[in-house]
Amino acid sequence: MTTAMTTDEAHKNTGMGKDLVVYLCMLALAAIQFVIAYQDISASQMFGRMLSVAVVEAGLALLFFMHLSENRGLMWFVLIFTVSVVLGMQYGWTDSFRILGGVPWAK
């Protein structure tokens, strides 16, 4: 009985270094968010900076910890699905201001 590893098994065994680098990058991004939180800046500037760091952090988590970087088809599915859900959520925003003033023809 031979114990020869296939290329997939060998790749999975050596992937720990990449995961460790990504994990350290995630820790650095969390530290950057901590620094941004304690800066004396306006709320809109803080929102923009925190949102940009959070998007990068979420992208890293999706690509490496959910293995989307290995499967292009799954990555495109998640991207298209997310964009369609966000666009579907935006469909109702134009009607949300009706609650404040009622229907336009009621006045």
N, C-alpha and C positions, 0 to 999 in steps of 0.2 A: 504494500500500500504506500503510495507516494503522497507526500504532503506539499506538493507544488501548489502555489497560490496562483489564481488567475489574475489578470491585470486589474480587474475590478476590485478584488479583495486587497491587492497591494496598494491600489489608489486610496481605498478607504482607510487603510492602516496608516498611511503617511499624511493624511489630511488634517492631523491634529495641529500642526504648526500654523496652517492657514486659519483654522478656527480660533486659535489663540491670538493671532494678530488681529482678526476681526473683533474678537472680544475686547482686546486692549483698545482698539479704536472706539468701540462703543463706550468704554469707560472714559476715554478722553472726551468724547462728545458729551457725556453726562456731566463731566467736570466743567466743560465750557458752558453748559446750561446753568450750572450752579453759579459760575462767575457772572453770567449775563443777568441772572436773577437779582444779584446784589449790586448791580451798577445803578448809578443815579441817572436814568434816562427816562424819556416819556413812555407812556403805555404803548403808543403805536410803534415806537422803535423797538421796544422790548418784544412786542408781539411778532414783529417781522423777523427779528433775530432768532427768537425761540422757535418760530415756525420753520425757518430755514434749517436750523440745526436738527429739529425733530424730523423733518422730511429726509435728511441725509441719514439719520439714525434708523428710521423705519426702512429706508431703502437697503441699508446694510443688513438689517435683520431679515428682510424678505429674501434678498439675494443669497445670503450664505447660510443662515440658520434654517430657512425653509427650503433650501436647495433649489431655488429658482435659477441660479446661475448655471446649473447642470442640465436643466430641461427647458429648452427654448419654447417649446409648445405650451407648457404650463405657464411660463412667464408671460407669454402673449395673452393667454386666456385670462390670467389674473389682471393684467393691465387693461384689457378691453372691458372686462367685467366691472372693474373699479371705476373706470371712466363712465361707463353706461349708468352705473348706480348713482354717481355724483351728478351726472346730467339729469337723471330722472328725479333726483331730489330738488334740483333747481327749477323744475317745471312748476312747482307750486308757490314759489316766492312771489310771483307777481300778484297772486290772489290773496296773499297774507295781509296786505295793507287794507283790505276791505273790512276787516274787523274793526279798525279804528274809526272809519267814517261811514260804515254801512255801504250798501250798494250805491253806485253812482246815481241811479235814477230815483232814489228814495227821497231826495231833498227837494 
